[in-house]
Each structure stands twice: as structure tokens, then as C-alpha cells.
């Protein structure tokens, strides 16, 4: 993973960590259910953005390297991995 992507992901994940801690406080404080659900949706959206960023970097780095290497087995492996993770994400 490129260093700039790592930095960006770490920042996002730190914010998400804070959001999750806030959710825990909301539950402990018996906050309004809809407010909690709204925050859960925000955390999910933030995690999806991190996932997209990591996948984009994977395609730009790992998959691209497999394609340019000419190694057919590595190409198939990388594409199979990518398709499997996309299938899981769409469930």
C-alpha cells in the first residue's frame, strides 16, 4: 500500500474509531434510538469509503503489477481475489 493511502486510511480509521466510541456513549446514555441508528449509518458509510480507497490502491498497485508482469497465474489469482472481495462486499 502506498504511504499516502496508508496515511489517509489511518486518519479515516481514527475518526471512525471516535465515532464508534461515541456510539457506545450514546447507548450508555440511553439516547434516542433513531439518533443511534443514524450514527451507525454514518460509521458504515465511512468504512465503505476506507474500503473503496484500499481497493483502488490494490487495483492500481497489486493488480496492475500482476498485469504488467506477464505472469498469467498471478494475474488470475489477483483477479479472482478482487472478484471474491467485491462479491462479499455486495452481500
C-alpha positions as CSV (number, residue, x, y, z in Angstrom):
1,X,0.0,0.0,0.0
2,X,1.3,3.4,-0.9
3,X,2.3,5.6,2.0
4,X,-0.2,8.4,1.1
5,X,-3.0,5.8,1.1
6,X,-1.9,4.4,4.5
7,X,-1.9,7.9,6.0
8,X,-5.3,8.7,4.6
9,X,-6.7,5.4,5.8
10,X,-5.2,5.8,9.2
11,X,-6.8,9.3,9.6
12,X,-10.2,8.0,8.4
13,X,-10.0,4.9,10.7
14,X,-9.1,7.1,13.7
15,X,-12.2,9.2,13.0
16,X,-14.3,6.1,12.7
17,X,-12.8,4.8,16.0
18,X,-14.0,8.1,17.6
19,X,-17.4,7.7,16.0
20,X,-17.7,4.1,17.4
21,X,-16.7,5.3,20.9
22,X,-19.4,8.0,20.6
23,X,-21.9,5.3,19.6
24,X,-21.0,3.4,22.8
25,X,-21.6,6.5,24.9
26,X,-24.9,7.1,23.1
27,X,-26.1,3.6,24.0
28,X,-24.9,4.0,27.6
29,X,-26.7,7.3,27.9
30,X,-29.9,5.8,26.5
31,X,-30.0,8.2,23.6
32,X,-32.9,8.2,21.2
33,X,-32.8,5.0,19.0
34,X,-33.1,6.8,15.7
35,X,-30.1,9.0,16.6
36,X,-28.0,5.9,17.3
37,X,-29.1,4.2,14.1
38,X,-28.2,7.4,12.2
39,X,-24.7,7.3,13.7
40,X,-24.4,3.6,12.8
41,X,-25.2,4.5,9.2
42,X,-22.5,7.2,9.2
43,X,-19.9,4.7,10.5
44,X,-20.9,2.2,7.8
45,X,-20.5,4.9,5.1
46,X,-17.1,5.9,6.5
47,X,-15.9,2.3,6.5
48,X,-17.1,1.9,2.9
49,X,-15.0,4.9,1.9
50,X,-11.9,3.4,3.5
51,X,-12.7,0.1,1.8
52,X,-13.0,1.8,-1.6
53,X,-9.7,3.6,-1.0
54,X,-7.9,0.4,-0.2
55,X,-9.4,-1.4,-3.2
56,X,-8.5,1.4,-5.5
57,X,-4.9,1.2,-4.3
58,X,-4.9,-2.6,-4.6
59,X,-6.0,-2.3,-8.3
60,X,-3.6,0.5,-9.0
61,X,-0.7,-1.4,-7.4
62,X,-1.1,-5.1,-6.9
63,X,-3.4,-5.9,-9.8
64,X,-1.6,-3.6,-12.2
65,X,1.7,-5.2,-11.2
66,X,0.3,-8.7,-11.9
67,X,-0.9,-7.5,-15.4
68,X,2.4,-5.9,-16.3
69,X,4.5,-8.8,-15.0
70,X,3.0,-11.1,-17.7
71,X,2.6,-13.9,-15.1
72,X,-0.7,-15.4,-16.1
73,X,-1.1,-17.4,-12.9
74,X,-0.6,-14.2,-10.8
75,X,-3.0,-12.3,-13.0
76,X,-5.7,-14.9,-12.5
77,X,-5.0,-15.0,-8.7
78,X,-5.3,-11.3,-8.3
79,X,-8.5,-11.0,-10.4
80,X,-10.0,-14.0,-8.5
81,X,-9.2,-12.3,-5.2
82,X,-10.6,-9.0,-6.4
83,X,-13.8,-10.6,-7.6
84,X,-14.3,-12.5,-4.4
85,X,-13.9,-9.4,-2.2
86,X,-16.3,-7.5,-4.5
87,X,-18.9,-10.3,-4.2
88,X,-18.5,-10.3,-0.4
89,X,-18.9,-6.5,-0.2
90,X,-22.1,-6.7,-2.3
91,X,-23.9,-9.2,0.1
